[in-house]
Amino acid sequence: QAETEMAAGNHKQALAVYADASVKAPGSAPLVNYYASALLKSGKHRQARDLLRNALQRRPEDPELHRMLAQAAGGIGAKYEAHKAMAEHYYLSGNPHAAIEQLQLAARFAGDSFYLQSSIEARIAAIKEEIALYQKK
């Protein structure tokens, strides 16, 4: 029903259906994906970000959730988070070089936060180490 409402341009009704369904089936992976997608299409980036952050706690290895989180974070101007999420999407999708590029972009938006800069540097080092390991084989 929600997809039909979205297709008809009735975003408010579609989101209400998704919200109701997510209360009844909070752990449903397909439902989270559809709901997040509908939120993004409706311009509800902050709500989508919250939903996706929650979902990633249960499914951190899902590249699609990271891609949508990047879109949601970008939609609210959270550039660091957007690039970091996109990096994870690329990494989990088998493109470590693109992941490193996104992490380097994220570092530009981390400001002078020692913690954020350190976590980016550590993640880049881990990915580079993994690339080197595979190149030796």
C-alpha positions as CSV (number, residue, x, y, z in Angstrom):
1,Q,0.0,0.0,0.0
2,A,2.8,2.4,0.9
3,E,4.5,1.9,-2.5
4,T,1.3,2.6,-4.3
5,E,0.9,5.8,-2.3
6,M,4.5,6.8,-3.1
7,A,3.9,6.1,-6.8
8,A,0.8,8.3,-6.7
9,G,2.7,11.1,-5.1
10,N,0.9,10.8,-1.8
11,H,4.1,10.9,0.3
12,K,2.4,11.8,3.6
13,Q,0.0,8.8,3.4
14,A,2.9,6.5,2.3
15,L,5.0,7.5,5.2
16,A,2.1,7.0,7.6
17,V,1.7,3.4,6.3
18,Y,5.5,2.8,6.7
19,A,5.5,4.2,10.2
20,D,2.7,2.0,11.2
21,A,4.3,-1.1,9.6
22,S,7.6,-0.4,11.3
23,V,6.0,-0.4,14.7
24,K,4.5,-3.8,13.9
25,A,7.6,-5.2,12.3
26,P,10.6,-3.2,13.6
27,G,13.2,-5.7,12.6
28,S,12.1,-6.2,9.0
29,A,15.1,-5.4,6.7
30,P,13.1,-4.9,3.5
31,L,10.7,-2.6,5.4
32,V,13.5,-0.4,6.7
33,N,15.0,-0.1,3.2
34,Y,11.6,0.9,1.7
35,Y,10.8,3.2,4.5
36,A,14.2,4.9,4.4
37,S,13.9,5.3,0.6
38,A,10.5,6.8,0.9
39,L,11.8,9.3,3.6
40,L,14.6,10.3,1.3
41,K,12.3,10.8,-1.7
42,S,10.1,12.9,0.6
43,G,12.9,15.1,1.7
44,K,12.8,13.8,5.3
45,H,16.6,13.4,5.5
46,R,16.9,13.8,9.3
47,Q,14.3,11.2,10.0
48,A,15.9,8.9,7.4
49,R,19.3,9.3,9.0
50,D,17.9,8.3,12.4
51,L,16.2,5.3,10.9
52,L,19.3,4.2,9.0
53,R,21.6,4.7,12.0
54,N,19.3,2.4,14.0
55,A,19.2,-0.2,11.2
56,L,23.0,-0.2,10.9
57,Q,23.3,-1.2,14.5
58,R,21.6,-4.5,13.5
59,R,23.1,-4.7,10.0
60,P,26.5,-3.0,9.8
61,E,27.6,-5.0,6.8
62,D,24.7,-3.8,4.6
63,P,26.2,-1.6,1.9
64,E,22.8,-0.2,0.8
65,L,22.1,1.1,4.3
66,H,25.4,2.9,4.2
67,R,24.6,4.4,0.8
68,M,21.2,5.7,1.9
69,L,22.8,7.0,5.1
70,A,25.3,9.0,3.0
71,Q,22.3,10.4,1.1
72,A,20.4,11.3,4.2
73,A,23.5,12.9,5.9
74,G,24.3,14.8,2.8
75,G,20.7,16.1,2.7
76,I,21.1,17.8,6.1
77,G,24.6,19.1,5.4
78,A,26.5,16.5,7.5
79,K,29.3,16.2,5.0
80,Y,31.7,14.3,7.3
81,E,29.1,11.7,8.0
82,A,28.0,11.5,4.4
83,H,31.5,10.8,3.1
84,K,32.2,8.4,5.9
85,A,29.0,6.4,5.1
86,M,29.7,6.4,1.4
87,A,33.2,5.1,2.2
88,E,31.7,2.1,4.0
89,H,29.3,1.6,1.1
90,Y,32.2,1.4,-1.4
91,Y,34.3,-0.8,0.9
92,L,31.4,-3.3,1.5
93,S,30.7,-3.3,-2.2
94,G,34.2,-4.3,-3.0
95,N,35.7,-1.0,-4.0
96,P,38.4,-0.2,-1.4
97,H,40.1,2.5,-3.5
98,A,36.9,4.5,-3.8
99,A,36.4,4.0,0.0
100,I,39.8,5.6,0.7
101,E,38.9,8.5,-1.5
102,Q,35.7,9.1,0.4
103,L,37.5,8.8,3.7
104,Q,40.0,11.4,2.5
105,L,37.1,13.7,1.7
106,A,35.5,13.0,5.1
107,A,38.8,14.1,6.7
108,R,38.4,17.5,5.1
109,F,35.1,18.0,7.0
110,A,36.3,16.6,10.3
111,G,37.6,19.9,11.3
112,D,40.2,19.9,14.1
113,S,38.6,17.0,15.9
114,F,41.5,14.8,16.9
115,Y,39.1,11.9,17.5
116,L,37.5,12.1,14.0
117,Q,40.8,12.6,12.2
118,S,42.3,9.7,14.1
119,S,39.4,7.4,13.3
120,I,39.6,8.3,9.6
121,E,43.4,7.7,9.5
122,A,43.0,4.4,11.2
123,R,40.3,3.3,8.8
124,I,42.4,4.3,5.8
125,A,45.4,2.4,7.2
126,A,43.3,-0.7,7.7
127,I,41.9,-0.6,4.2
128,K,45.4,0.0,2.7
129,E,46.7,-2.9,4.7
130,E,43.9,-5.1,3.4
131,I,44.6,-4.0,-0.2
132,A,48.3,-4.8,0.3
133,L,47.4,-8.3,1.7
134,Y,45.3,-9.1,-1.4
135,Q,48.0,-7.8,-3.8
136,K,50.5,-10.2,-2.2
137,K,48.3,-13.2,-3.0
